[in-house]
Amino acid sequence: MDLGGGGKGGKGGKGGKGGKGGKAPASKRAPQSRSSRAGLQFPVGRIHRFLKDRVHSQQRVGATAAVYTSAIMEYLTAEVLELAGNACKDLKVKRITPRHLLLAIRGDEELDSLIKATIAGGGVIPHIHKSLITKAPGPVIPIPPPKGTGKKA
């Protein structure tokens, strides 16, 4: 009598004809990415791999760290793209360029303090100093000639 569980007979274990052992084939679910589980567009698995590469002296990186980082990056990206899209709409164009990204980032106080990088092809922020702006032309007032400077007649 073989009670070892090996071979094709007996209860449970691997192999052999079906019976009561093992999971039912109907319970097999399709694999689901960590990004879709978290409801994100950014790749959680890839960011987790990058975090593990950057950690010093074989420290461990928790699974939720990658989800949290992905969520932050996705939020910031959506925020910048929304503001850049608004800049495109204001300028009546349909394509976001580096100029629109620069206007969006520098126009928002919080993003401007967060992103200190130079954006290639972005240009500069339009700004004219107050002292250089001439006053609006109003009614011209003639200046009377100074008295006492001419010859006596």
DSSP file with accessible surface (Angstrom, degrees, kcal/mol):
  #  RESIDUE AA STRUCTURE BP1 BP2  ACC     N-H-->O    O-->H-N    N-H-->O    O-->H-N    TCO  KAPPA ALPHA  PHI   PSI    X-CA   Y-CA   Z-CA
    1    1 A M              0   0  214      0, 0.0     2,-0.7     0, 0.0     0, 0.0   0.000 360.0 360.0 360.0 127.8    0.0    0.0    0.0
    2    2 A D        +     0   0  116      1,-0.1     3,-0.2     2,-0.0     0, 0.0  -0.835 360.0 159.0-100.5 110.9    1.5    3.3   -1.1
    3    3 A L        +     0   0  146     -2,-0.7    -1,-0.1     1,-0.1     7,-0.0   0.304  49.6  96.9-108.3   6.1    0.7    6.2    1.3
    4    4 A G  S    S-     0   0   68      1,-0.1    -1,-0.1     2,-0.1     3,-0.1   0.634  87.2-126.5 -74.9 -14.6    3.6    8.4    0.1
    5    5 A G  S    S+     0   0   39      1,-0.3     9,-0.2    -3,-0.2    -1,-0.1   0.397  71.9 118.7  85.0  -7.6    1.4   10.5   -2.2
    6    6 A G        +     0   0   42      7,-0.1     3,-0.3     2,-0.0    -1,-0.3  -0.331  52.6  34.0 -83.9 171.5    3.8    9.9   -5.1
    7    7 A G  S    S-     0   0   60      1,-0.2     7,-0.0    -3,-0.1     0, 0.0  -0.256 104.5 -63.8  78.8-169.1    2.8    8.2   -8.3
    8    8 A K  S    S+     0   0  182      8,-0.1     9,-0.5     7,-0.1    -1,-0.2   0.629 107.6  70.4 -96.7 -12.4   -0.5    8.3  -10.0
    9    9 A G        +     0   0   55     -3,-0.3     2,-0.0     7,-0.1    -4,-0.0  -0.327  70.0  52.5 -95.6 179.9   -2.7    6.8   -7.4
   10   10 A G  S    S-     0   0   70     -2,-0.1     2,-0.3    -6,-0.0    -7,-0.1  -0.156  85.8 -57.4  89.1 178.2   -3.9    7.9   -4.0
   11   11 A K  S    S-     0   0  203      8,-0.1    -2,-0.0     9,-0.1     8,-0.0  -0.713  91.9 -10.0 -99.4 151.9   -5.6   11.1   -2.9
   12   12 A G  S    S+     0   0   46     -2,-0.3     9,-0.1     1,-0.1    -7,-0.0  -0.102  83.0  96.0  63.5-163.1   -4.3   14.6   -3.3
   13   13 A G  S    S-     0   0   64      3,-0.0     2,-0.2     0, 0.0    -1,-0.1  -0.059  81.0 -53.1  72.3-178.1   -0.9   15.5   -4.4
   14   14 A K  S    S+     0   0  199     -9,-0.2     8,-0.0     8,-0.0     7,-0.0  -0.609  96.4  14.5 -94.1 158.9    0.2   16.3   -7.9
   15   15 A G  S    S+     0   0   65     -2,-0.2    -7,-0.1     1,-0.2    -3,-0.0  -0.162  75.5  89.6  77.5-176.0   -0.5   14.3  -11.0
   16   16 A G  S    S-     0   0   39      3,-0.0    -1,-0.2     2,-0.0    -7,-0.1  -0.094  87.1 -38.4  76.9 179.0   -2.9   11.5  -11.5
   17   17 A K  S    S-     0   0  200     -9,-0.5     0, 0.0     1,-0.1     0, 0.0  -0.437  77.3 -85.5 -75.5 158.5   -6.4   11.7  -12.6
   18   18 A G        +     0   0   82     -2,-0.1     2,-0.3     1,-0.1    -1,-0.1   0.013  64.2 134.6 -59.2 163.2   -8.6   14.5  -11.3
   19   19 A G  S    S-     0   0   66      2,-0.4    -1,-0.1    -3,-0.1    -8,-0.1  -0.811  72.2 -42.3-173.7-138.8  -10.3   14.1   -8.1
   20   20 A K  S    S+     0   0  217     -2,-0.3     2,-0.1    -8,-0.0    -2,-0.1   0.615 102.3  97.1 -89.6 -13.5  -10.8   16.3   -5.1
   21   21 A G  S    S+     0   0   46     -9,-0.1    -2,-0.4     2,-0.0    -7,-0.0  -0.423  72.0  15.6 -79.7 150.1   -7.3   17.6   -4.9
   22   22 A G  S    S-     0   0   76     -2,-0.1     2,-0.2    -4,-0.1    -8,-0.0  -0.071  94.3 -51.0  86.0 175.1   -6.2   21.0   -6.4
   23   23 A K        -     0   0  194      1,-0.1    -2,-0.0     2,-0.0     5,-0.0  -0.562  57.0-105.3 -86.2 154.9   -8.1   24.0   -7.5
   24   24 A A    >   -     0   0   64     -2,-0.2     3,-1.4     1,-0.1     4,-0.2  -0.496  24.9-126.9 -75.4 143.8  -10.9   23.9  -10.0
   25   25 A P  G >  S+     0   0  123      0, 0.0     3,-1.2     0, 0.0    -1,-0.1   0.766 105.6  66.9 -66.0 -19.7   -9.9   25.1  -13.5
   26   26 A A  G 3  S+     0   0   98      1,-0.2    -2,-0.0     3,-0.0    -3,-0.0   0.764  90.5  63.2 -72.6 -21.5  -12.8   27.6  -13.5
   27   27 A S  G <  S+     0   0   71     -3,-1.4     2,-0.4     2,-0.1    -1,-0.2   0.470  73.8 117.1 -82.7  -0.7  -11.2   29.6  -10.7
   28   28 A K    <   -     0   0  178     -3,-1.2     2,-0.3    -4,-0.2     0, 0.0  -0.565  50.4-162.8 -70.9 119.9   -8.2   30.5  -12.9
   29   29 A R        -     0   0  218     -2,-0.4     3,-0.1     1,-0.0    -2,-0.1  -0.769  24.0-103.9-103.6 155.5   -8.1   34.3  -13.4
   30   30 A A        -     0   0   87     -2,-0.3    -1,-0.0     1,-0.1     2,-0.0  -0.453  48.3 -97.3 -71.4 143.8   -6.3   36.2  -16.0
   31   31 A P        -     0   0  133      0, 0.0     2,-0.4     0, 0.0    -1,-0.1  -0.345  39.4-154.9 -64.2 143.8   -3.1   37.9  -14.7
   32   32 A Q        -     0   0  107     -3,-0.1    -3,-0.0     3,-0.0     2,-0.0  -0.977  13.5-121.9-125.6 132.5   -3.7   41.6  -13.8
   33   33 A S     >  -     0   0   67     -2,-0.4     4,-2.0     1,-0.1     5,-0.2  -0.297  20.2-120.6 -71.1 157.8   -0.9   44.2  -13.7
   34   34 A R  H  > S+     0   0   81      1,-0.2     4,-1.9     2,-0.2     6,-0.1   0.815 113.6  58.3 -67.0 -30.1   -0.2   46.1  -10.6
   35   35 A S  H  >>S+     0   0   18      2,-0.2     5,-3.0     1,-0.2     4,-0.7   0.932 108.0  44.3 -64.5 -44.6   -0.9   49.3  -12.5
   36   36 A S  H  45S+     0   0   58      3,-0.2     3,-0.3     1,-0.2    -2,-0.2   0.866 111.2  54.5 -70.2 -32.9   -4.4   48.2  -13.3
   37   37 A R  H  <5S+     0   0  165     -4,-2.0    -1,-0.2     1,-0.2    -2,-0.2   0.894 113.0  42.7 -64.6 -36.6   -5.0   47.0   -9.8
   38   38 A A  H  <5S-     0   0   43     -4,-1.9    -1,-0.2    -5,-0.2    -2,-0.2   0.554 114.0-119.4 -85.5  -7.8   -4.0   50.4   -8.5
   39   39 A G  T  <5 +     0   0   59     -4,-0.7     2,-0.3    -3,-0.3    -3,-0.2   0.851  68.4 133.7  74.2  34.1   -6.1   52.1  -11.2
   40   40 A L      < -     0   0   24     -5,-3.0    -1,-0.2    -6,-0.1     4,-0.1  -0.772  55.4-151.1-116.6 160.6   -3.0   53.9  -12.6
   41   41 A Q  S    S+     0   0  165     -2,-0.3    -1,-0.1    29,-0.1    -6,-0.1   0.702  76.2  87.2 -96.2 -28.9   -1.6   54.5  -16.1
   42   42 A F  S    S-     0   0   51     28,-0.2     2,-0.7    -7,-0.1    -2,-0.1  -0.454  93.5-100.8 -74.7 147.2    2.0   54.7  -15.0
   43   43 A P     >  -     0   0   45      0, 0.0     4,-1.9     0, 0.0     5,-0.2  -0.528  34.3-175.0 -76.9 109.0    3.9   51.4  -14.8
   44   44 A V  H  > S+     0   0    0     -2,-0.7     4,-2.4     1,-0.2     5,-0.2   0.919  83.2  51.4 -68.4 -42.6    4.1   50.3  -11.2
   45   45 A G  H  > S+     0   0   34      1,-0.2     4,-2.1     2,-0.2    -1,-0.2   0.916 110.7  47.1 -63.6 -42.7    6.3   47.3  -11.9
   46   46 A R  H  > S+     0   0  139      2,-0.2     4,-2.4     1,-0.2    -1,-0.2   0.918 112.6  49.1 -66.5 -41.5    8.9   49.3  -13.9
   47   47 A I  H  X S+     0   0   15     -4,-1.9     4,-2.6     1,-0.2    -2,-0.2   0.894 109.1  53.6 -67.0 -35.4    9.1   52.0  -11.3
   48   48 A H  H  X S+     0   0   23     -4,-2.4     4,-2.2     2,-0.2    -1,-0.2   0.921 108.8  49.4 -62.9 -41.6    9.5   49.3   -8.6
   49   49 A R  H  X S+     0   0  126     -4,-2.1     4,-1.9     2,-0.2    -2,-0.2   0.925 111.5  48.5 -62.9 -43.1   12.4   47.9  -10.6
   50   50 A F  H  X S+     0   0  102     -4,-2.4     4,-1.6     1,-0.2    -2,-0.2   0.897 110.0  52.0 -64.9 -39.4   14.0   51.4  -10.9
   51   51 A L  H  X S+     0   0   52     -4,-2.6     4,-0.9     1,-0.2    -1,-0.2   0.912 109.3  49.9 -63.1 -40.8   13.5   52.1   -7.2
   52   52 A K  H  < S+     0   0  114     -4,-2.2     3,-0.4     1,-0.2    -1,-0.2   0.866 108.9  52.6 -66.5 -34.0   15.3   48.8   -6.3
   53   53 A D  H  < S+     0   0  116     -4,-1.9    -1,-0.2     1,-0.2    -2,-0.2   0.841 111.2  46.9 -67.5 -32.8   18.2   49.7   -8.7
   54   54 A R  H  < S+     0   0  198     -4,-1.6    -1,-0.2    -5,-0.1    -2,-0.2   0.577  88.1 102.7 -88.6  -9.3   18.7   53.1   -6.9
   55   55 A V  S  < S-     0   0   53     -4,-0.9     3,-0.4    -3,-0.4     2,-0.2  -0.493  70.1-123.6 -79.7 144.6   18.6   51.8   -3.3
   56   56 A H  S >  S+     0   0  158      1,-0.2     3,-1.1    -2,-0.2    -1,-0.1  -0.570  75.4   4.5 -90.7 151.6   21.9   51.5   -1.5
   57   57 A S  T 3  S-     0   0   96      1,-0.3    -1,-0.2    -2,-0.2    -2,-0.0   0.846 122.0 -62.6  49.3  48.4   23.5   48.5    0.2
   58   58 A Q  T 3  S+     0   0  184     -3,-0.4    -1,-0.3     1,-0.1    -2,-0.1   0.809  83.4 166.0  54.9  36.6   20.9   45.9   -0.7
   59   59 A Q    <   -     0   0  129     -3,-1.1     2,-0.2    -7,-0.1    -1,-0.1  -0.442  35.4-111.7 -75.0 160.4   18.1   47.6    1.1
   60   60 A R        -     0   0  236     -2,-0.1     2,-0.5     0, 0.0    -1,-0.1  -0.613  18.3-147.6 -96.3 154.3   14.5   46.5    0.4
   61   61 A V        -     0   0   30     -2,-0.2    -9,-0.1    -6,-0.1     5,-0.0  -0.986  20.4-127.5-121.8 123.9   11.8   48.5   -1.3
   62   62 A G    >>  -     0   0   44     -2,-0.5     4,-0.8     1,-0.1     3,-0.6  -0.262  16.9-121.3 -68.3 156.3    8.2   47.9   -0.2
   63   63 A A  H 3> S+     0   0   60      1,-0.2     4,-1.1     2,-0.2     3,-0.4   0.854 111.4  55.1 -67.5 -33.1    5.6   47.1   -2.8
   64   64 A T  H 3> S+     0   0  113      1,-0.2     4,-2.6     2,-0.2    -1,-0.2   0.716  93.6  70.4 -75.7 -18.4    3.5   50.1   -1.9
   65   65 A A  H <> S+     0   0   36     -3,-0.6     4,-2.5     1,-0.2    -1,-0.2   0.910 100.1  46.9 -63.2 -40.0    6.4   52.5   -2.5
   66   66 A A  H  X S+     0   0    0     -4,-0.8     4,-2.4    -3,-0.4    -1,-0.2   0.893 112.3  49.8 -69.2 -37.7    6.2   51.9   -6.2
   67   67 A V  H  X S+     0   0   48     -4,-1.1     4,-2.3     2,-0.2    -2,-0.2   0.936 112.8  46.9 -65.7 -43.7    2.4   52.4   -6.3
   68   68 A Y  H  X S+     0   0  167     -4,-2.6     4,-2.3     2,-0.2    -2,-0.2   0.929 113.5  47.8 -64.7 -45.5    2.7   55.7   -4.3
   69   69 A T  H  X S+     0   0   44     -4,-2.5     4,-2.6     1,-0.2     5,-0.2   0.908 111.7  50.6 -62.8 -42.2    5.5   57.0   -6.6
   70   70 A S  H  X S+     0   0    0     -4,-2.4     4,-2.5     1,-0.2    -1,-0.2   0.908 109.7  50.6 -62.1 -41.2    3.6   56.0   -9.7
   71   71 A A  H  X S+     0   0   39     -4,-2.3     4,-2.4     2,-0.2    -2,-0.2   0.913 111.0  48.4 -65.3 -40.7    0.5   57.8   -8.4
   72   72 A I  H  X S+     0   0   72     -4,-2.3     4,-2.5     2,-0.2     5,-0.2   0.941 113.1  47.2 -64.4 -45.8    2.5   61.0   -7.6
   73   73 A M  H  X S+     0   0   79     -4,-2.6     4,-2.3     1,-0.2    -2,-0.2   0.903 112.4  49.9 -64.3 -38.8    4.2   61.0  -11.1
   74   74 A E  H  X S+     0   0   47     -4,-2.5     4,-2.5    -5,-0.2    -1,-0.2   0.916 110.9  49.5 -66.4 -39.8    0.9   60.4  -12.8
   75   75 A Y  H  X S+     0   0  145     -4,-2.4     4,-2.4     2,-0.2    -2,-0.2   0.936 112.2  46.8 -64.5 -47.1   -0.8   63.3  -10.9
   76   76 A L  H  X S+     0   0   56     -4,-2.5     4,-2.5     1,-0.2     5,-0.2   0.902 112.6  50.5 -63.2 -39.5    2.0   65.7  -11.7
   77   77 A T  H  X S+     0   0   55     -4,-2.3     4,-2.6    -5,-0.2     5,-0.2   0.930 111.0  48.1 -64.0 -44.3    2.0   64.7  -15.4
   78   78 A A  H  X S+     0   0   57     -4,-2.5     4,-2.3     2,-0.2    -2,-0.2   0.900 111.5  51.2 -63.3 -38.5   -1.7   65.2  -15.6
   79   79 A E  H  X S+     0   0   51     -4,-2.4     4,-2.2     2,-0.2    -2,-0.2   0.942 112.6  44.3 -64.6 -47.1   -1.5   68.6  -13.9
   80   80 A V  H  X S+     0   0   22     -4,-2.5     4,-2.6     1,-0.2     5,-0.2   0.921 114.2  49.9 -65.3 -42.5    1.2   69.8  -16.3
   81   81 A L  H  X S+     0   0   88     -4,-2.6     4,-2.3    -5,-0.2    -1,-0.2   0.873 109.2  51.9 -66.7 -35.0   -0.5   68.5  -19.4
   82   82 A E  H  X S+     0   0  118     -4,-2.3     4,-2.0    -5,-0.2    -1,-0.2   0.946 112.6  44.5 -65.9 -44.5   -3.8   70.1  -18.4
   83   83 A L  H  X S+     0   0   41     -4,-2.2     4,-1.9     1,-0.2    -2,-0.2   0.893 113.7  50.2 -67.6 -36.7   -2.2   73.5  -17.9
   84   84 A A  H  X S+     0   0    0     -4,-2.6     4,-2.2     2,-0.2    -1,-0.2   0.883 108.8  52.7 -68.7 -36.2   -0.2   73.1  -21.2
   85   85 A G  H  X S+     0   0   25     -4,-2.3     4,-2.2    -5,-0.2    -2,-0.2   0.888 107.7  51.3 -64.6 -37.7   -3.5   72.2  -23.0
   86   86 A N  H  X S+     0   0   69     -4,-2.0     4,-2.2     2,-0.2    -2,-0.2   0.891 108.2  51.9 -65.5 -37.6   -5.1   75.3  -21.6
   87   87 A A  H  X S+     0   0   13     -4,-1.9     4,-1.8     1,-0.2    -2,-0.2   0.899 109.4  50.3 -64.7 -38.5   -2.1   77.3  -22.9
   88   88 A C  H  <>S+     0   0    6     -4,-2.2     5,-2.3     1,-0.2     4,-0.4   0.910 109.5  50.8 -63.7 -42.1   -2.6   75.7  -26.4
   89   89 A K  H ><5S+     0   0  152     -4,-2.2     3,-0.9     1,-0.2    -2,-0.2   0.896 108.6  51.6 -64.2 -38.7   -6.3   76.6  -26.3
   90   90 A D  H 3<5S+     0   0  126     -4,-2.2    -1,-0.2     1,-0.3    -2,-0.2   0.864 113.2  44.6 -64.6 -36.2   -5.5   80.2  -25.4
   91   91 A L  T 3<5S-     0   0   98     -4,-1.8    -1,-0.3    -5,-0.1    -2,-0.2   0.366 112.6-121.7 -89.5   2.8   -3.1   80.4  -28.4
   92   92 A K  T < 5 +     0   0  186     -3,-0.9     2,-0.3    -4,-0.4    -3,-0.2   0.881  68.8 125.3  59.0  44.6   -5.6   78.7  -30.7
   93   93 A V      < -     0   0   68     -5,-2.3    -1,-0.2    -6,-0.1    -2,-0.1  -0.873  54.5-146.0-124.8 163.9   -3.2   75.8  -31.6
   94   94 A K  S    S+     0   0  216     -2,-0.3     2,-0.4    -3,-0.1    -5,-0.1   0.409  73.7  73.7-110.4  -0.8   -3.9   72.0  -31.3
   95   95 A R  S    S-     0   0  198     -7,-0.1     2,-0.5   -10,-0.0    -1,-0.0  -0.962  73.2-131.2-123.1 132.8   -0.4   70.7  -30.5
   96   96 A I        -     0   0   70     -2,-0.4   -11,-0.1     4,-0.1   -12,-0.0  -0.668  32.0-179.1 -80.9 126.4    1.5   71.0  -27.2
   97   97 A T     >  -     0   0   53     -2,-0.5     4,-1.9   -13,-0.1     3,-0.5  -0.700  45.8 -96.7-116.1 170.7    5.0   72.3  -27.7
   98   98 A P  H  > S+     0   0   57      0, 0.0     4,-2.5     0, 0.0     5,-0.2   0.847 124.1  60.8 -57.9 -29.6    7.9   72.9  -25.2
   99   99 A R  H  > S+     0   0   79     22,-0.3     4,-2.5     1,-0.2     5,-0.2   0.920 104.3  47.7 -62.5 -42.1    6.8   76.6  -25.2
  100  100 A H  H  > S+     0   0   13     -3,-0.5     4,-2.2     2,-0.2    -1,-0.2   0.881 110.4  52.3 -67.6 -37.2    3.3   75.6  -23.9
  101  101 A L  H  X S+     0   0   51     -4,-1.9     4,-2.7     2,-0.2     5,-0.2   0.922 110.4  48.4 -63.6 -43.0    4.9   73.4  -21.3
  102  102 A L  H  X S+     0   0   11     -4,-2.5     4,-2.8     1,-0.2     5,-0.3   0.933 111.7  48.5 -62.8 -45.3    7.1   76.3  -20.1
  103  103 A L  H  X S+     0   0   45     -4,-2.5     4,-1.3     1,-0.2    -1,-0.2   0.883 113.4  48.7 -62.3 -37.4    4.2   78.7  -20.0
  104  104 A A  H  X S+     0   0    8     -4,-2.2     4,-0.8    -5,-0.2    -2,-0.2   0.935 115.5  41.9 -68.1 -45.9    2.1   76.2  -18.0
  105  105 A I  H >< S+     0   0   11     -4,-2.7     3,-0.7     1,-0.2     7,-0.3   0.936 118.5  43.6 -70.1 -45.9    4.9   75.4  -15.5
  106  106 A R  H 3< S+     0   0   57     -4,-2.8    -1,-0.2    -5,-0.2    -2,-0.2   0.755 109.7  58.4 -74.1 -20.7    6.0   79.0  -15.0
  107  107 A G  H 3< S+     0   0   68     -4,-1.3     2,-0.5    -5,-0.3    -1,-0.2   0.707  96.0  71.4 -79.5 -19.4    2.5   80.3  -14.8
  108  108 A D  S <X S-     0   0   45     -4,-0.8     4,-2.3    -3,-0.7     5,-0.2  -0.869  73.2-150.4-101.5 125.3    1.6   78.0  -11.9
  109  109 A E  H  > S+     0   0  169     -2,-0.5     4,-1.8     1,-0.2    -1,-0.2   0.910  94.4  44.6 -63.2 -43.2    3.2   79.1   -8.6
  110  110 A E  H  > S+     0   0  153      1,-0.2     4,-1.5     2,-0.2    -1,-0.2   0.916 115.4  46.2 -71.2 -42.4    3.5   75.6   -7.1
  111  111 A L  H  > S+     0   0    8      1,-0.2     4,-3.1     2,-0.2    -1,-0.2   0.876 109.8  55.9 -66.9 -34.8    4.8   73.9  -10.2
  112  112 A D  H  < S+     0   0   54     -4,-2.3    -1,-0.2    -7,-0.3    -2,-0.2   0.903 109.1  45.9 -64.3 -38.8    7.3   76.7  -10.7
  113  113 A S  H  < S+     0   0   78     -4,-1.8    -1,-0.2    -5,-0.2    -2,-0.2   0.806 117.4  45.3 -73.4 -26.4    8.7   76.2   -7.2
  114  114 A L  H  < S+     0   0  104     -4,-1.5     2,-0.8     1,-0.2    -2,-0.2   0.908 110.4  51.9 -81.8 -44.5    8.8   72.4   -7.8
  115  115 A I     <  +     0   0   49     -4,-3.1    -1,-0.2    -5,-0.1    -4,-0.0  -0.833  54.7 164.0-102.4 107.6   10.3   72.3  -11.3
  116  116 A K        +     0   0  159     -2,-0.8    -1,-0.1    -3,-0.1     2,-0.1   0.212  38.1 118.8-104.4  13.0   13.5   74.4  -11.5
  117  117 A A        -     0   0   58      1,-0.1     2,-0.5     0, 0.0    -2,-0.0  -0.367  68.0-114.7 -81.7 158.1   14.8   72.9  -14.8
  118  118 A T        -     0   0  138     -2,-0.1     2,-0.7     4,-0.0    -1,-0.1  -0.807  27.9-140.1 -87.5 130.1   15.4   74.7  -18.1
  119  119 A I    >   -     0   0   36     -2,-0.5     3,-1.9     4,-0.2     4,-0.3  -0.833  17.9-126.4 -96.7 118.1   13.0   73.5  -20.7
  120  120 A A  T 3  S+     0   0   86     -2,-0.7    -1,-0.0     1,-0.3   -21,-0.0  -0.418  93.1   9.6 -65.6 130.0   14.8   73.2  -24.1
  121  121 A G  T 3  S+     0   0   70     -2,-0.2   -22,-0.3   -23,-0.1    -1,-0.3   0.594  96.8 114.2  78.6  10.7   13.0   75.1  -26.8
  122  122 A G    <   -     0   0    1     -3,-1.9    -2,-0.1     1,-0.2     2,-0.1   0.723  58.5-157.3 -87.1 -22.3   10.7   76.8  -24.3
  123  123 A G        -     0   0   56     -4,-0.3     2,-0.3   -21,-0.0    -1,-0.2  -0.468  32.6 -54.6  79.0-154.2   11.9   80.4  -24.7
  124  124 A V        -     0   0  115     -2,-0.1   -21,-0.1     3,-0.0   -22,-0.0  -0.830  51.8 -96.1-123.6 163.4   11.4   82.9  -22.0
  125  125 A I        -     0   0   80     -2,-0.3     2,-0.3     1,-0.1    -2,-0.0  -0.625  45.7-112.5 -77.0 130.6    8.5   84.2  -20.0
  126  126 A P        +     0   0   95      0, 0.0     2,-0.3     0, 0.0    -1,-0.1  -0.517  54.2 152.5 -67.4 123.7    7.1   87.4  -21.5
  127  127 A H        -     0   0  154     -2,-0.3     2,-0.5     2,-0.0    -2,-0.0  -0.931  26.1-170.2-155.9 128.3    7.8   90.3  -19.1
  128  128 A I        -     0   0  118     -2,-0.3     5,-0.1     5,-0.0     2,-0.0  -0.990  32.1-117.6-120.3 127.8    8.3   94.0  -19.5
  129  129 A H    >>  -     0   0  111     -2,-0.5     3,-1.4     1,-0.1     4,-0.7  -0.312  21.1-121.9 -65.3 147.0    9.5   96.1  -16.6
  130  130 A K  G >4 S+     0   0  179      1,-0.3     3,-1.0     2,-0.2    -1,-0.1   0.856 109.4  57.9 -59.1 -37.7    7.1   98.8  -15.4
  131  131 A S  G 34 S+     0   0   94      1,-0.3    -1,-0.3     3,-0.0    -2,-0.1   0.718 103.0  54.8 -70.0 -17.8    9.6  101.6  -15.9
  132  132 A L  G <4 S+     0   0  129     -3,-1.4     2,-0.5     2,-0.1    -1,-0.3   0.627  85.9  93.7 -88.5 -14.1    9.9  100.7  -19.6
  133  133 A I  S << S-     0   0   94     -3,-1.0     2,-0.2    -4,-0.7     3,-0.1  -0.680  74.0-136.5 -82.6 124.4    6.2  100.9  -20.3
  134  134 A T        -     0   0  124     -2,-0.5    -2,-0.1     1,-0.1     2,-0.0  -0.490  26.4-102.0 -77.6 151.9    5.2  104.4  -21.6
  135  135 A K        -     0   0  181     -2,-0.2    -1,-0.1     1,-0.1     3,-0.0  -0.342  44.9 -91.6 -69.4 153.3    2.1  106.0  -20.2
  136  136 A A        -     0   0   91      1,-0.1     2,-0.3    -3,-0.1    -1,-0.1  -0.439  50.1-103.2 -65.0 134.1   -1.0  105.9  -22.4
  137  137 A P        +     0   0  133      0, 0.0    -1,-0.1     0, 0.0     3,-0.1  -0.438  51.1 171.9 -66.2 123.5   -1.1  109.1  -24.5
  138  138 A G        -     0   0   51     -2,-0.3     2,-0.2     1,-0.2    -3,-0.0  -0.269  49.1 -37.6-109.9-159.8   -3.7  111.5  -23.0
  139  139 A P        -     0   0  125      0, 0.0     2,-0.5     0, 0.0    -1,-0.2  -0.460  66.9-119.5 -66.6 132.7   -4.5  115.1  -23.9
  140  140 A V        -     0   0  138     -2,-0.2     0, 0.0    -3,-0.1     0, 0.0  -0.626  25.3-159.2 -78.0 123.3   -1.3  116.9  -24.8
  141  141 A I        -     0   0  137     -2,-0.5     2,-0.1    -3,-0.0    -3,-0.0  -0.909  18.0-128.0-103.9 120.3   -0.7  119.9  -22.4
  142  142 A P        -     0   0  109      0, 0.0     0, 0.0     0, 0.0     0, 0.0  -0.448  17.7-129.7 -70.4 139.1    1.6  122.5  -23.8
  143  143 A I        -     0   0  157     -2,-0.1     0, 0.0     1,-0.0     0, 0.0  -0.793  22.8-126.9 -88.9 123.1    4.4  123.5  -21.5
  144  144 A P        -     0   0  103      0, 0.0     3,-0.1     0, 0.0    -1,-0.0  -0.417  30.7-102.8 -69.0 146.4    4.7  127.3  -21.1
  145  145 A P        -     0   0  109      0, 0.0     2,-0.0     0, 0.0     0, 0.0  -0.359  45.2 -96.5 -67.6 146.4    8.1  128.7  -21.8
  146  146 A P    >   -     0   0   98      0, 0.0     3,-0.5     0, 0.0     2,-0.3  -0.361  41.0-124.9 -65.1 143.9   10.1  129.6  -18.7
  147  147 A K  T 3  S+     0   0  200      1,-0.2     0, 0.0     2,-0.1     0, 0.0  -0.637  82.4  24.8 -91.5 150.1    9.9  133.3  -17.7
  148  148 A G  T 3  S+     0   0   82     -2,-0.3    -1,-0.2     3,-0.1     4,-0.1   0.508  92.2  95.8  82.5   4.1   12.8  135.6  -17.1
  149  149 A T    <   +     0   0  112     -3,-0.5    -2,-0.1     2,-0.1     2,-0.1   0.662  68.6  77.5 -98.1 -18.4   15.2  133.8  -19.4
  150  150 A G  S    S-     0   0   62     -4,-0.2     2,-0.1     1,-0.1    -3,-0.0  -0.265  91.0 -87.3 -84.8 174.3   14.7  135.9  -22.5
  151  151 A K        -     0   0  210      1,-0.1     2,-0.3    -2,-0.1    -1,-0.1  -0.490  45.2-104.2 -78.3 154.0   16.1  139.4  -23.2
  152  152 A K              0   0  209     -2,-0.1    -1,-0.1    -4,-0.1     0, 0.0  -0.547 360.0 360.0 -77.3 142.7   14.2  142.5  -22.1
  153  153 A A              0   0  151     -2,-0.3    -1,-0.1     0, 0.0     0, 0.0  -0.646 360.0 360.0-107.8 360.0   12.3  144.3  -24.8
